[in-house]
Amino acid sequence: MAVSEWDVVVVGAGIIGCSVARELSRRGARTIVLDARTAGAGATQASAGVLAPYIEAPAEGALQALTVRSLAMYDEFIAGVERDAGTAIEYRRCGTIEVAADAASAARLTALGEWIRSVGVDAEWLEAKAVSRLEASLGRTEGALHVPTHGYVRALQLTAGLLEAARGCGVVFHPGRRVERMTYHDAGRVSVHSGTTSYIADTVVMAAGSWSGTLTSATDVKPVRGQLLQLRWPGPPITRVLWSDSCYVVPWTDGTLLVGATVEDVGFDERVTADGVRRLLEAATTLLPGATDATFLEARVGLRPATPSGLPLVARSSEHPSMVYATGHYRNGVLLAPLTAQLVADLILSQR
């Protein structure tokens, strides 16, 4: 069996694994990334890349604190990846409009807007006529909450940029390498076995998303299927990320829309289903009546890694100190990527 030695082996080449590998290598760690598939082929390829802490985590707590902190890093994060990769990434802080379908959701969003403003973030409750002036294509609403600092990034463009930027820093990527088992040594090192090769390192970063729990018994991560549609929009440009109780819509600058996403507890079933597509199309046409005339381009699916607490697992293993977890980000892997990379690199290289 061939033996290859590294400082860090990262298992998983999604948005989290690529971000972590780049940051580790930037700080001088000899890093290799192993994945059974190609980079971004798991949950990342079905991510809409929404950057909206006050929608994804509307209540005070750890998740909101993490997402707000990570969003604050995003401008510099994107600029650095674009510089290092020599490529442009579609990234827009265009704002979100979260619509209220009835009086109860209007009351909830009004209160949420007041709280957001109380912590120093711009947020505005819009009456129905004001909503129509901003986004004329929306259907009937009871008003909406506008948060201008939210936005989106094209997740696969970002992953491709991270891949090139990381390679430029010296990271080696080995796609098609399924990790079969790990052996922990008395000297504090670990061997990661894949095919006919053993990768020996001081640290393994488990960033395999929903598959993390299949590779180590110490993680309680389960897959939650999310289906996503891409449509060619026939109407006037939509300029903000739109959100309802049933779906969200992300408008790309090329005139296409992403519509997501289902939440399905179906294990490791990665199929696109007729029912999932139907439900998303119904939700999209309720939010945007003009979507009935949209061109259907594609449906994608990903398995999002969920934890019982709803919080990502970013920590050193108590059983094997050479194992560090960077998994369980559920719907917020793209949003939390820059902060996760910083936290993992601090933990491994600075013991912080």
N, C-alpha and C positions, 0 to 999 in steps of 0.2 A: 504494500500500500504506500502511495506517495504521501509525503509529509510536507506541509507548507506552514511557515511560522509568521505570525502577525502580532501586532499589539492588540488589535480589536477585530473581532469578526461580528459583522452586523447581519442578522438573519432577517431578511425581508427588504425588498426594494420598492416599497410603496413610497408615498410622500414622506412618511415619518422616517423610514430607513434611509432614504436618500438625503434628507435634511441632516440627520444625525451623522451619517458618514462624512458628509462635506464638512460639518463643523469640527468633527474629531480630526480630520486630516488637515484642516486649516491650522489647527493647534499642534500639529506635529506627530499625530499618532498614525502609525502604519495600519491602514484599514482596508479590509476586504468585505464585500457585500455578496451574500449568497441568496438566491431565490429560485424556487422551483419554476417560476415563470419569468417573463421579461419585466423590466421596471414599470411600475404603475399598472400592472395587469390585474390587480385585485380590486379592493374597494375604491382605490384612487381613480380608476378609469370610469367609474360611475358616479363620481363626485361632481356636483355643480360648483364647488369652490366658493360657496357663500361665506362671507366674512361679516357676521351679524351677531355679536355677543348678546345684545339686548333682546334678540328674538330667541336664539338658541338657549340662553340662560337668563330668563327674565326676572329671576328672583336672586336676592343677595345670597352669596355663598361661595364655596370654593370654585365651582365651575365658572361662575361669572367672573370671579377675580382672575382666574387663569386665562379665560378668553379675552377679557379686556386688556390684560397685560400683553398677550401675544399679538393682538391687533395693533397695539402701539408700536410693535417692532416691525410691522409689515412693510412700511415704505423703505426702510433701510435694507430689509431682507430682500425684497424684490430688486432693488437697485444693485445690490451686491451680486445676486445670481445673474442678472442681465450682464453686468460687467464681466464677471468671471466666465460666463458661457458664451459671450459675444452674440446674444440673441435677444429679441424683444419678447416680452410676456404680456399678454392682455390682462391688465390689472386696473380696476376702476373703483374708486371710492365714490360711487354714484348715488349712494343712499338706498334705503329700503322704504317701501310703503307697505305697511301691514294693514289690511283692510278689515273692517268690522262688518259682519254679515247681519247682525241684529243688535238690539239695545244692550244685551248683556255683554257682548264682546266689545261694544263701544265703551261701556263703562270701564271694563278691564283695561282697555288700551289707553283711555284717558288717564286713569290712575297710574298706569305704567309710565306714560309720558311725563307726568308730574314728578314721579320718583327719579326718572333719568335726568331731568333738568336739575333736580336737587343735588345730584352728585357732579354737576358741572358739565354735563354732556348735552349738546343741542338735540332737542326732540320737540316735535310740534304736532298737536292734534289738529287734524284738518276736517272740516265739515264736508259733506258730500259734494257740494259745488266746487269747493277748492280742490278736492281730489280729482274731479273731472278736468279741471284746468291744467293740473300737472300731468295727468295720464288719461287722455281722452278715450283710450280704448278700453278702459276698465268698465265692467258692468255695474249694476246698481250696488251701492254700498250705504252703510250708515255712518260713513266717515272712515278715517284712517290715521294711523300713527306714522309720521315721517321722521326717520333718523338719518340725517345727512352723512354721518361719518361711516356708515356701513358700506359694504360693497361686495366685490367678488374678484376672484382670479381664475383664469382658465387652468384647471388643475393639471391636465396633461401637458400643457405648455410649461407650467412650473416644474413638473416632474422631469421633463426632458431637459430643461435648463439646469436643474439641480444635478442631473446625471452628468452633463458635460462639465459643469463647474466642479463637481467632485472629482471627476477624472483629471481635470486640470490641476487639482491639488494632490493627485497621486493615488486616489482611491481606485481599487481594482474591483470591477463588477463581474461576477460569474453567474449569468442567467442559466436557467435549466439545471441548477444544482439543488436537488431536494435534500434537505437535512434529514438524516435518518436517526441519528442518536448523538448524544453528547457524553463524554467521559470526563469526570472531574479528577484532577490530580492532587496529591498531597501538597505539592509545591504551590498550590493556589492557581494553577493554570488549568485550562480546559481544552479538550479536543472536540472539534465538531466534525462529525463523519458524514461524508457525502460521496456516494459511489466508491471509487477507488482512492479517494484522497481524504486525509485527515488534516484539518486546519487547526493548528495549535495556537492559542492566544492567551494573553493575560485576562481578557474580558470578552464575553459574548454579550451583545445587545440583542435582546429578543424583540424584534419589531415586525413580527410576522402576522400582525392583525388578528383576524379571526382564527388563524391556524396556530396562534401562540400556545393555546391550551393543549393542542395535540402534540407539542414538542416538549413541554415541561408540565408536570403535574401541579406546579406551584401557582399557576395562573388560572383564575376563574373567569375566562373570557369566552363568550359565546357569539356565534354569528347571527346577525339580523339582516335579512335581505332587503335591499333597496333597489327599486327599479326607477329608471330615469328615461325621459323621452327627449328627443331633439326634433324641433319643428322649424320649418321655414315660415317666418311671419309675413303675412301679406299686407298688413296695415301700416299706418304711420309709425315711425320709430318709437319704441318703448325705451325710456332712458334710465329707469331705476329697477332694482330688484323688487318684485312684487310678491306679497305673501298673503295667504288666506289660511283658514282653518283646514283646508283640504289639500293645498299644494303650494309650491312656490314657483316663480318664473324668473329665470335669469336671462337678460337680453344681451347677447353678444353683439359686438360692433359689426359683424358681417350680416346681420339681419336674421339670425337664427335665435331660437329660444330654447332653453333647457327647462323642462317641466319635471319636477320631482316632489317628493319621492315617496314610494311606498315604504311601510314599516311592517315586515313580515317575519315572524318567528318560525322558520321552516328548516332549521339546521343548515347543512352545507349544500342546499339546493340552489344552484346558481342559474336557474332557468329564467328567461323572460317569459311571462305568462300572459295569455289573452286577458285574464281578469285584471292583472296589474295595469296593462296598457289601457284597458277600458276605463278603469277608475281614474287614472291620471288624465285621460282625454276629457272625461266628464268634468273633472275638477277644473281643468284648464279652460274649457269653454264656458263654465260658469263664471270664472274670474274674468276672462277675456272673450266675450261673445264672438269676436272676429276670428278666434282660433278654429272655428268650424271650417274655415276656408284655408287653413294653414296646410302646408305640405308636410306630410309625415316623412322624416328623414331616417330616424334610427331609434331603437330602444336598447338601453344598456342595463346591466345589472351588476351589483357588487354586494359583498357580504361585509357589513360594518361590524367591527369588534366592540361588543358591549360588555360592561362589567356590572355586577349587582348594584354597586353604589352610584353608577352613572358617571363616575369620575375616571379619567385615564389612569393607568398604572405606570408610573414613572418612578422607579425605585430599584435599589439593589436587593437582590434576593437574600432573605435571612437564612436560607438553607445552603446556598452556594454563593459566597461573596463575589465569585468571578462572573456571576450572571447579573445583568442589569436589564430590567424590563422597560420597554417603551411601547406600550400597546394599550388597547382598550379605549381608544379615542372616540369610538362610536361615530357620531355625525360630525365631529369637529376635528378630524385629523388634519385637514388643510389649514383651518384656522389656527390650530395649536402647533403647527410644524416648527415655526421659528423658536418659540419658547421651549418646546420639547428638546430641540437640538441643543439649545444653550444649557438646559438643566442636565441633560445626559452627559454632555462634555464636561461640565463643571463637576459632576459626580465622579466621573471616571478619572479625569486628569488633575483635578484640584481637590478631590475628596470633599467637595462641598455639596 
